[in-house]
Amino acid sequence: MQHPITALDGRYQKSISELSGILSEFGLMKYRTLVEIEWLLFLKKHDIIPANITFENLKKLKETFGDEHYEKIKEFESTTRHDVKAVEYFLREHTNEAVWPWIHFACTSEDINNIAYTLQLRDAREVVLNTLKKSIIEDLKEKALTWKSAPMLCRTHGQPATPSTMGKEMFVYVHRLQMIADRLEETPLTAKINGATGNYAAHSVAFPEADWGSHSQEFIEGLGLIWNPVTTQIESHDMEAEILDHIAGLASVFSDFCTDVWGYISIGYFGQKVVKGEVGSSTMPHKVNPIDYENARGNMKVARGVARTLSDELPISMWQRDLSDSTLQRNFGLVFGHFLLGLKSLERGLGKIELREDVLKDDLNSNPEVLTEAIQTVLRKNGHADAYEQLKALSRGKRVTLEEIRDFVKTLKIDEVDKENLLKLTPETYTGRSAEIVEKFAR
């Protein structure tokens, strides 16, 4: 009995099943078969293939491609040791001999492969964007709006800093994720079909009167893709690198987010709903661990690492082509699989957290020294050149109370309205335009 080697095909397979028909070996063979059939239909449409040659049954095969077809292709490949040639021989079994010369006509393997991989990326992108935009980003946006006025102590360099609201800090991630997700969604999906070195050489000898450049463009655009007119044997993979870079960028933001939420759980800002039957520790019965965020962060790190490697290496090819890109492209599933798995973990994690506003307020009120920024700024407004130095002497490295700060304010020679406003200020109210920022940009 054979067993899965990677966690994606073993422990986590059911969690990412929507990708298995897209980024698997089965998926790649399915897309290759689709491209070969579409090319035949295209050649027939443009009278390259004689009118008396028919293959209507192939249209049905596009819709019904399944495990039995995949297994047959792999059977051919065990003999040919060439995956695209195996698809060609498979299609011969579904057509009469008159069709055989036209299967894979004037194509190099990369003509089929680059389109198949692009279709894989198109559909895999749709899967992850569906979870990312409709679930994660929307959930975070809803939480940001709910918590837009919940004051919290910020920390820069790990030290108490100017307060914000939990909603605004959550919305920072919404904004970051949305921008990268939009770029991922808008990345043009490019492809080519122009022969062994990108020059239509064989095409032009066989049918010199045909406008192969126009045919190539029409075929690619008919698949809903963007035509790349100038290539070597390979489509240059710059598009693939761009998509992978966006996935890596999203994974970096999510790693950052998971670290922050993990930290907020650790200091009590968030509580976690207890799920009946779950175990937090094999020896410490009391524990409710932030496992969803830890799992998500780990998967995002793997997705980012593999994506960066692929995006760095895929655009590099020796002269008109070497085969190193082939083994790299077969790892798209690792990138999207770990990324989607991380998203699924985050979905669970976001459903469990509850904001403990009392803890936030206690922490804020224990650090009134954060008001010194406001005081020194008002002093500057009132012409005090040594404003910063005055507040530094009062507070740096010290624990000061709100009363001590107010006593200091009372001694200041500043406008009375400014003084009154400073005396009313508390850490809970010193959140600037936090709520307004969320309201303005979340709608």
C-alpha positions in Angstrom: 0.0 0.0 0.0 1.3 3.4 -0.9 0.9 6.4 1.4 1.0 10.2 0.8 4.3 11.8 1.3 3.2 15.4 1.9 0.8 16.6 4.5 -1.4 18.2 1.8 -2.2 14.8 0.2 -2.5 13.1 3.6 -3.6 14.8 6.7 -5.0 17.9 5.0 -6.4 16.5 1.7 -10.1 16.9 2.6 -9.5 20.5 3.8 -8.3 21.6 0.3 -10.3 19.2 -1.9 -11.5 22.0 -4.1 -7.9 22.3 -5.5 -7.3 18.6 -6.1 -9.1 18.6 -9.5 -7.1 21.7 -10.6 -3.5 21.5 -9.4 -3.0 17.7 -9.3 -1.5 15.6 -12.0 -5.0 14.7 -12.9 -5.8 18.4 -13.3 -2.8 19.0 -15.5 -3.7 16.1 -17.8 -7.3 17.4 -18.0 -6.2 20.8 -19.0 -3.7 19.5 -21.5 -6.5 17.4 -23.1 -8.8 20.4 -23.2 -6.1 22.5 -25.0 -5.4 19.8 -27.5 -9.1 19.4 -28.3 -9.6 23.2 -28.5 -6.7 23.4 -31.0 -8.2 20.7 -33.2 -11.6 22.5 -33.2 -9.9 25.8 -34.0 -7.9 24.4 -36.9 -11.2 22.8 -38.2 -13.0 26.2 -37.9 -10.3 27.9 -40.0 -10.2 25.2 -42.7 -6.7 24.1 -41.9 -8.2 20.6 -41.3 -10.0 19.3 -44.4 -13.8 19.5 -44.2 -14.4 15.7 -44.5 -12.5 15.0 -41.3 -14.8 15.1 -38.2 -14.3 14.5 -34.5 -17.6 15.6 -32.8 -17.1 13.1 -30.0 -14.2 15.1 -28.7 -16.5 17.9 -27.7 -18.2 15.6 -25.2 -14.8 14.4 -23.9 -14.0 17.9 -22.8 -17.0 17.8 -20.5 -16.7 14.3 -19.3 -12.9 13.9 -18.7 -12.6 11.7 -15.6 -10.4 9.2 -13.7 -10.7 6.5 -16.4 -9.3 8.9 -19.0 -6.5 10.1 -16.7 -5.5 6.5 -16.0 -5.4 5.7 -19.7 -3.1 8.7 -20.3 -0.8 7.6 -17.5 -0.7 4.1 -19.1 0.5 5.6 -22.3 3.0 7.7 -20.5 4.5 4.6 -18.8 5.6 3.7 -22.4 6.3 7.1 -24.0 8.0 8.6 -20.9 6.6 11.8 -22.3 3.4 13.3 -20.8 2.2 15.5 -23.7 2.8 12.7 -26.2 0.7 10.4 -24.0 -2.2 12.9 -24.3 -1.8 12.8 -28.1 -1.9 9.0 -28.1 -4.9 9.0 -25.8 -6.8 11.3 -28.2 -6.1 8.9 -31.0 -8.2 6.3 -29.2 -11.1 8.7 -29.4 -10.8 9.6 -33.1 -10.4 7.9 -36.4 -7.1 7.6 -38.2 -7.9 10.6 -40.5 -7.7 12.9 -37.4 -4.4 11.6 -36.1 -2.1 13.8 -38.2 -3.9 16.9 -36.9 -3.7 16.1 -33.2 -0.9 18.4 -31.8 -0.5 19.9 -35.3 2.5 22.3 -35.5 2.7 22.3 -31.7 5.6 22.0 -29.4 4.8 20.5 -26.0 5.2 23.9 -24.4 2.4 25.3 -26.6 0.1 22.9 -24.8 1.7 23.1 -21.4 1.9 26.8 -21.0 -1.8 27.1 -21.7 -2.7 24.2 -19.4 -0.7 25.7 -16.5 -2.2 29.1 -17.1 -5.7 27.6 -16.9 -4.7 25.9 -13.7 -3.5 29.2 -12.3 -6.7 30.9 -13.4 -9.0 28.3 -11.6 -6.8 28.0 -8.5 -6.7 31.8 -8.2 -10.5 31.8 -8.3 -10.6 29.3 -5.5 -8.3 31.1 -3.1 -9.8 34.5 -3.9 -13.2 33.2 -3.2 -12.2 32.2 0.3 -9.9 35.3 0.8 -12.4 38.0 -0.3 -15.8 36.6 0.5 -14.8 35.0 3.9 -11.6 36.3 5.5 -11.6 39.9 4.3 -15.3 40.3 4.9 -15.1 38.8 8.4 -12.2 41.1 9.3 -14.0 44.1 7.9 -17.1 43.3 9.9 -15.0 43.0 13.1 -13.2 46.2 12.3 -16.5 48.0 12.0 -17.8 46.4 15.2 -14.7 47.3 17.2 -14.0 50.7 15.5 -14.5 52.6 18.8 -13.0 50.0 21.2 -9.9 51.8 22.6 -6.7 49.9 23.0 -3.1 50.6 24.0 -0.7 50.4 21.0 2.8 49.1 21.3 5.7 50.2 19.2 9.0 48.4 19.8 7.0 46.4 22.4 6.5 49.6 24.5 3.3 51.5 25.3 2.5 54.0 22.5 -0.3 56.3 21.3 -3.7 54.5 21.7 -5.8 53.4 18.8 -8.9 51.2 18.5 -9.0 47.5 17.9 -11.2 48.1 14.9 -8.7 50.4 13.3 -5.8 48.0 13.9 -7.8 45.2 12.4 -8.7 47.4 9.4 -5.0 48.0 8.7 -4.9 44.3 7.7 -8.1 44.5 5.7 -6.6 47.4 3.7 -3.3 45.6 3.1 -5.0 42.3 2.1 -7.5 44.0 -0.2 -4.8 45.9 -2.1 -2.7 42.7 -2.8 -5.8 40.6 -3.5 -6.9 43.1 -6.1 -3.5 43.0 -7.8 -3.6 39.2 -7.7 -7.1 39.2 -9.3 -6.1 41.7 -11.9 -2.9 40.0 -13.0 -3.2 39.3 -16.8 -3.1 35.6 -17.6 -0.8 35.3 -20.6 -0.2 32.4 -23.0 1.2 31.5 -26.4 1.0 29.0 -29.2 3.7 29.7 -31.7 5.9 26.6 -32.1 9.3 25.3 -31.1 11.1 28.6 -30.9 8.2 31.0 -31.0 8.4 31.8 -34.8 5.6 29.8 -36.4 8.3 28.0 -38.4 6.6 24.7 -39.0 3.2 26.3 -39.3 4.5 28.6 -42.1 6.1 25.9 -44.1 3.0 23.7 -44.0 0.5 26.6 -44.6 2.4 29.6 -45.8 -0.7 31.5 -46.8 -2.2 31.4 -43.3 -1.9 34.3 -40.9 -0.6 32.3 -38.0 0.0 35.3 -35.8 -3.7 36.3 -36.0 -4.7 32.6 -35.6 -2.5 32.4 -32.5 -4.0 35.5 -31.0 -7.6 34.4 -31.7 -7.0 31.0 -30.2 -5.5 32.3 -27.0 -8.0 35.1 -26.6 -10.8 32.6 -27.3 -9.7 30.7 -24.1 -10.2 33.9 -22.1 -6.4 34.5 -21.9 -4.0 37.3 -22.9 -1.9 36.6 -26.0 1.8 36.9 -25.6 3.1 37.4 -29.2 6.8 37.4 -28.5 8.4 34.4 -26.8 11.0 31.7 -27.1 9.8 28.0 -26.9 8.3 28.9 -23.5 5.8 31.5 -22.5 8.2 33.6 -20.4 6.7 32.8 -17.0 6.7 36.5 -15.9 3.0 36.2 -15.4 3.4 33.1 -13.3 6.1 34.8 -11.2 3.8 37.8 -10.7 0.9 35.7 -9.4 3.3 33.8 -7.1 4.7 37.1 -5.8 1.2 38.2 -4.9 0.5 34.9 -3.1 3.8 35.3 -1.2 2.8 38.9 -0.4 -0.6 37.9 1.0 1.1 35.1 2.9 3.5 37.6 4.5 0.6 39.8 5.6 -1.3 36.8 7.0 1.8 35.7 8.9 2.0 39.2 10.4 -1.7 39.1 11.3 -1.5 35.7 12.9 1.5 36.9 15.0 -0.4 40.0 16.2 -3.6 38.1 17.0 -1.6 35.4 18.8 0.0 38.1 20.8 -3.3 39.8 21.6 -4.7 36.4 22.8 -1.6 36.0 24.9 -2.1 39.3 26.8 -5.8 38.7 27.2 -7.1 41.2 24.6 -8.9 38.4 22.9 -10.6 35.4 24.5 -11.3 32.2 22.6 -14.6 30.3 22.5 -14.2 26.9 24.0 -15.2 24.1 21.6 -16.6 21.1 23.3 -14.4 18.0 22.8 -11.3 19.9 21.8 -8.1 19.3 23.8 -5.6 22.1 24.2 -2.7 20.1 25.8 -2.1 16.5 26.4 -1.0 17.2 30.0 -2.4 20.7 30.9 -6.2 20.4 30.9 -6.9 24.1 31.4 -5.4 25.2 28.1 -7.2 26.8 25.1 -4.4 27.2 22.7 -4.5 29.6 19.6 -3.9 26.6 17.4 -5.7 28.0 14.4 -3.4 31.0 14.2 -0.3 28.8 14.7 -1.5 26.4 12.0 -2.3 29.3 9.6 1.0 31.0 10.2 3.0 27.8 9.6 1.1 27.1 6.3 1.5 30.7 5.2 5.3 30.5 5.8 5.5 27.3 3.6 3.4 28.9 0.9 5.5 32.1 0.9 8.8 30.2 0.9 7.9 27.9 -2.1 6.2 30.8 -3.9 9.3 33.0 -3.6 11.5 30.2 -4.9 9.3 29.6 -7.9 8.9 33.3 -8.7 12.7 33.8 -8.5 13.5 30.8 -10.7 10.7 30.5 -13.3 11.6 33.6 -15.4 15.1 32.1 -15.9 15.5 29.7 -18.9 18.7 28.7 -20.8 18.7 30.1 -24.3 15.4 29.2 -26.0 14.4 26.7 -23.3 15.6 24.3 -20.7 13.5 21.9 -18.7 14.0 23.2 -15.2 10.8 25.1 -15.3 8.8 21.9 -15.7 9.6 20.5 -12.3 9.1 24.0 -10.8 5.6 24.4 -12.2 4.6 21.0 -10.8 4.8 22.6 -7.4 2.1 25.2 -7.9 -0.1 22.9 -5.8 2.2 23.2 -2.9 1.9 27.0 -3.0 -1.9 27.2 -3.4 -2.5 24.2 -1.2 -0.7 25.6 1.9 -2.1 29.0 1.2 -5.7 27.8 1.1 -5.0 25.6 4.1 -3.8 28.7 6.0 -7.0 30.6 5.0 -9.2 27.7 6.2 -7.4 27.8 9.6 -7.9 31.5 9.8 -11.6 31.1 9.1 -11.9 28.9 12.1 -9.7 31.1 14.3 -11.6 34.3 13.4 -14.9 32.5 14.4 -13.5 31.8 17.9 -12.1 35.1 19.1 -14.0 37.5 21.4 -12.8 41.0 22.3 -12.3 41.6 26.0 -12.9 45.3 26.2 -12.4 45.4 29.9 -8.9 44.1 29.6 -8.1 46.7 26.9 -9.4 49.5 29.1 -7.4 48.3 32.2 -4.2 48.1 30.1 -4.9 51.6 28.7 -5.6 53.2 32.1 -2.4 51.6 33.5 -0.3 53.6 31.0 -1.4 57.2 31.2 2.0 58.4 30.1 0.9 57.9 26.5 -0.9 61.2 26.9 2.5 63.0 27.0 2.6 63.0 23.2 -0.6 65.1 23.1 0.6 67.5 25.8 4.0 68.2 24.2 2.3 68.8 20.8 -0.1 71.3 22.4 2.9 73.0 24.1 4.5 73.3 20.7 1.3 74.9 19.3 1.6 77.4 22.1 5.2 78.3 21.3 7.1 76.2 23.8 10.4 75.3 22.1 11.3 72.9 24.9 8.0 71.1 24.9 9.5 67.7 24.1 12.2 68.1 26.8 9.6 69.1 29.5 7.6 65.9 28.9 10.7 63.8 28.6 11.8 64.9 32.1 8.3 64.2 33.5 7.8 60.7 32.0 10.7 58.9 30.3 11.4 55.6 32.0 9.0 56.4 34.8 5.6 55.3 36.0 3.4 58.4 36.3 -0.3 58.6 37.3 -3.1 60.4 35.5 -3.3 62.7 38.4 0.4 63.6 38.2 0.0 64.4 34.5 -3.0 66.6 35.2 -1.2 68.4 37.9 1.6 69.1 35.4 -0.9 70.4 32.8 -2.4 72.8 35.4 1.0 74.5 35.7 1.4 75.1 31.9 1.3 78.6 30.4 -0.9 77.8 27.5 -4.3 78.8 26.0 -7.1 78.1 28.6 -9.2 76.2 26.0 -6.2 74.0 25.2 -5.5 73.4 28.9 -9.1 72.4 29.5 -9.1 70.0 26.6 -5.9 68.4 28.0 -7.3 68.0 31.4 -10.3 66.2 30.0 -8.1 63.9 27.9 -7.8 60.2 29.0 -6.0 57.3 27.5 -9.5 55.9 26.4 -10.4 59.1 24.5 -6.9 59.6 23.0 -7.6 57.5 19.9 -7.5 60.3 17.2 -9.6 59.6 14.1 -9.4 55.8 14.5 -13.1 55.2 14.2 -13.4 57.7 11.4 -10.7 55.9 9.4 -12.6 52.6 9.6 -15.9 54.1 8.7 -14.5 56.0 5.7 -12.6 53.2 4.1 -14.6 50.1 5.1 -17.7 51.1 3.2 
